[in-house]
């Protein structure tokens, strides 16, 4: 379909901002669902409007004729056109709420960890820069558990940031505490702990989770520390739309 190709071309035209690329990738699945909803609603309204002799049962409910043919099996061009207008509006609104386009296609951030005292508030405990590998296992266990138990064998950095499967990270001049560039750094550190590897596919950074059977003893010991059991680690969920596109 032409509009899906347009969305793909728009995605490829944004080489360095994984956040915007993620919005466009997700829009491909959303566009098809919106078109189907419009088609069903339009068919239902037309059927009700054109029904000449609806039957009414003993409960006062309408029994429309030709119940099995009221909705066309194919999505009309008109429904697709209206879905395109709605989808373009949604994309424009999402982009308007984002910070200025920035380069999030980075390998790894080497900024040292800011030390926090035990008396810090919850807001102060959020890091001003990425965690080091040494401190990751002691300060981000819940985040690592959420990542490893997400039910996916592969996850792009943009998906990890959008789902908050990483520690919140403060950056100067930005209210966004879950940036893709920080997710890239975080995933590199998790991979260094023995839970997977980092792959590049085009401009996307992918975390490939290691099979439970292939984990070394050190990684399995960390799973025990993070309260992650074998069934949770192996659990597989349905692939989200923004990963299947």
ABEGO torsion letter per residue (X at the ends): XAAAAAAAAAAAABAABAAAAAAAAAAAAAAAAAAAAAAAAAAAAAAAAABABBBBBAAGBBBBBGAAAABBABBBAAAAAAAAAAAAAAAAAAAAABBBBBBABBABBABBBBBBBAABBAAAABBABBBBAAAAAAAAAAAAAAAAAAGBABBBAAAAAAAGABBBBBBBGBABABBAAAAAAAAAAAAAAGAEBBBBBEABBBBBBBBAAABBAAAAAAAAAAGBBAAAAABBBBBBAAAAX
